[in-house]
Amino acid sequence: MTAAADHADFSADAHSLGRATAEVHRDLARLFPAPAADADAQAAITGAWRRRLAIALSEVPQLAPHRTAIESTYVSAASTRWPALQRVHGDYHLGQVLQVPGRGWVLLDFEGEPMRPIDERRAPDLALRDIAGMLRSFDYVAGSLALAPPDAQASVDAWADAAREAFLRGYRDASGVTASGALLNALELDKAVYEAIYEARHRPAWLAIPLAAITRLVAR
């Protein structure tokens, strides 16, 4: 947040955060089961997307014009090739990491999203979920700052775009995995839908942030 507010380049830090994320994912995949994403697992994950969307549509009427596009994004993701599942962080964002001098990035709090059922949080999941969460977190920094002076929008959007690109590059450099495509897009969209529910319930003034993201994501 401070780096974005000060217009400071965060690319090197985002790149190292991407590397740290990939290294933690590698360790989690080594230490815990990493089952294939079979039909039952895919049905459970995509079913959770649809349940969350149903809740959002009932609580956030502004989402109604995007319903068909969101559902289409989910169908596209369901039909693509899925990687193996594994233990993940589950609620990954900038508030869950610390940059420790002399050590680098440290990941905190592996309890998962508090609004998700505990069985979902414990189940092996897509590592892409954590990547999507951090990409949304960069967008949230930009969105929260843009709620202030109108002329700040362009600069904070550029900061978020640079941070996202550097994070994904760092993840790829450490893991060999290029995070992109329909599945990542659906996970980002699911996260933004989750955020829309949260903001509608707790911070209505911030609802514009996930709504803008949903508009952008369904246009991809």
C-alpha positions in Angstrom: 0.0 0.0 0.0 2.8 2.4 0.9 4.7 1.7 -2.3 1.6 2.3 -4.4 0.7 5.5 -2.6 4.3 6.8 -3.0 4.4 5.7 -6.7 7.4 3.5 -5.8 8.4 0.7 -8.1 7.4 -2.6 -6.5 8.3 -4.9 -9.4 11.5 -6.4 -7.8 9.6 -7.1 -4.6 6.6 -8.6 -6.5 9.0 -10.7 -8.5 10.6 -12.1 -5.3 7.2 -12.6 -3.8 6.2 -14.7 -6.8 9.3 -16.8 -6.4 8.6 -17.3 -2.7 5.0 -18.3 -3.5 6.2 -20.9 -6.0 8.7 -22.3 -3.5 6.1 -22.7 -0.8 3.8 -24.4 -3.3 6.6 -26.8 -4.2 7.1 -27.6 -0.5 3.4 -28.1 0.1 3.1 -30.4 -2.9 6.1 -32.4 -1.6 4.8 -32.7 2.0 1.1 -33.3 1.5 -1.0 -35.4 -1.0 -1.2 -33.9 -4.5 -4.0 -35.9 -6.2 -5.1 -35.6 -9.8 -8.0 -33.2 -10.4 -10.5 -36.0 -11.2 -14.1 -35.5 -12.2 -15.3 -35.4 -8.6 -12.7 -32.9 -7.5 -13.5 -30.6 -10.5 -17.2 -30.9 -9.8 -16.6 -29.9 -6.1 -14.5 -26.9 -7.1 -16.7 -25.6 -9.9 -19.8 -26.3 -7.7 -18.4 -24.0 -5.1 -17.9 -21.3 -7.8 -21.6 -21.6 -8.7 -22.8 -21.6 -5.1 -20.8 -18.4 -4.4 -22.2 -16.8 -7.5 -25.8 -17.6 -6.5 -25.2 -15.9 -3.1 -23.6 -12.9 -4.8 -26.5 -12.5 -7.2 -29.0 -12.5 -4.4 -27.0 -9.9 -2.3 -25.4 -7.8 -5.0 -28.0 -6.9 -7.7 -25.3 -5.0 -9.7 -23.9 -8.4 -10.7 -27.1 -9.4 -12.6 -25.9 -8.0 -16.0 -22.7 -10.1 -15.8 -24.4 -13.4 -14.8 -24.2 -15.0 -18.2 -20.6 -13.9 -18.9 -19.5 -15.2 -15.4 -21.2 -18.5 -16.0 -19.6 -18.7 -19.4 -16.2 -18.1 -17.9 -16.7 -20.9 -15.4 -17.8 -23.3 -18.2 -14.7 -22.5 -20.2 -12.5 -23.1 -17.2 -14.2 -26.4 -16.4 -13.5 -27.7 -20.0 -9.8 -26.9 -19.9 -7.0 -29.2 -18.7 -6.5 -29.0 -14.9 -3.2 -29.5 -13.1 -2.9 -31.7 -10.1 -4.4 -30.5 -6.8 -2.4 -29.8 -3.7 -2.5 -28.1 -0.3 -2.6 -24.4 -0.8 -2.6 -21.2 1.4 -6.3 -20.6 0.5 -6.6 -16.9 1.5 -3.6 -15.5 -0.1 -3.1 -11.7 -0.3 -0.7 -9.0 0.7 -1.9 -9.0 4.3 -0.8 -12.6 4.7 2.9 -12.0 3.9 5.8 -10.2 5.6 9.0 -9.0 4.1 11.7 -9.8 6.7 15.1 -8.1 6.3 17.8 -10.6 5.6 15.2 -13.4 5.0 12.8 -12.3 2.3 9.1 -13.0 2.1 7.4 -15.1 4.8 3.9 -16.4 4.3 1.4 -16.4 7.2 -1.9 -17.9 8.3 -2.8 -21.0 6.3 -6.3 -21.3 7.6 -8.0 -20.4 4.3 -10.9 -18.1 3.5 -13.1 -17.6 6.6 -16.3 -17.5 4.5 -15.6 -20.9 3.0 -16.8 -24.2 4.7 -14.0 -25.9 6.7 -14.2 -29.0 4.5 -13.4 -26.9 1.4 -10.5 -25.2 3.1 -8.9 -28.5 4.1 -9.3 -30.1 0.7 -6.5 -30.2 -1.9 -7.0 -27.3 -4.3 -5.5 -25.6 -7.3 -2.3 -23.7 -6.6 -3.6 -21.2 -9.1 -6.1 -20.2 -6.4 -3.3 -18.6 -4.4 -2.0 -16.9 -7.5 -5.4 -15.5 -8.3 -5.7 -14.2 -4.7 -2.5 -12.3 -4.9 -3.3 -10.8 -8.2 -6.6 -9.6 -6.8 -4.7 -8.2 -3.8 -2.6 -6.0 -6.1 -5.8 -4.8 -7.7 -7.3 -4.0 -4.3 -4.3 -1.8 -3.4 -4.9 0.2 -6.6 -8.7 0.2 -6.1 -8.6 1.4 -2.5 -6.2 4.3 -3.3 -8.3 5.2 -6.3 -11.3 5.8 -4.0 -9.4 9.0 -3.0 -8.4 11.6 -5.5 -9.7 10.9 -9.1 -6.4 11.8 -10.7 -4.6 9.0 -8.9 -6.4 6.2 -10.9 -4.0 6.0 -13.8 -0.9 5.8 -11.7 -2.2 3.2 -9.2 -3.5 1.0 -12.1 -0.1 1.1 -13.6 1.4 0.1 -10.3 -0.9 -2.8 -10.0 -0.3 -4.0 -13.5 3.5 -3.9 -13.0 3.2 -5.8 -9.7 1.0 -8.4 -11.3 3.3 -9.0 -14.2 6.4 -9.2 -11.9 4.7 -11.6 -9.5 3.7 -13.9 -12.3 7.2 -13.7 -13.8 8.8 -14.5 -10.4 6.4 -17.5 -10.0 7.3 -18.8 -13.5 11.1 -18.3 -12.9 10.9 -20.4 -9.7 8.5 -23.1 -10.8 8.6 -23.2 -14.6 4.8 -22.8 -14.5 3.3 -20.0 -16.6 0.1 -19.0 -14.7 -2.5 -17.9 -17.3 -5.5 -19.0 -19.2 -9.2 -19.8 -18.6 -8.6 -21.5 -15.3 -6.7 -18.7 -13.7 -9.3 -16.2 -15.1 -12.1 -18.2 -13.5 -10.3 -18.3 -10.2 -9.7 -14.5 -10.2 -13.4 -14.1 -11.1 -14.5 -16.4 -8.3 -12.3 -14.4 -5.9 -13.9 -11.1 -7.1 -17.4 -12.5 -6.6 -16.4 -13.5 -3.1 -15.1 -9.9 -2.5 -18.4 -8.5 -3.8 -20.3 -10.5 -1.2 -17.9 -9.3 1.5 -18.0 -5.7 0.5 -21.8 -5.6 0.1 -22.1 -7.0 3.7 -19.3 -5.0 5.4 -17.9 -2.1 3.3 -20.5 -1.0 0.7 -18.3 2.0 -0.1 -15.7 -0.4 -1.5 -18.0 -2.5 -3.6 -16.9 -0.7 -6.7 -13.5 -2.4 -6.5 -14.6 -6.0 -7.1 -17.4 -4.9 -9.4 -14.8 -3.1 -11.6 -12.7 -6.3 -11.6 -15.6 -8.5 -12.6 -16.4 -6.2 -15.5 -12.7 -6.4 -16.6 -12.4 -10.2 -16.1 -15.5 -11.2 -18.0 -14.3 -9.0 -20.9 -11.2 -11.1 -21.4 
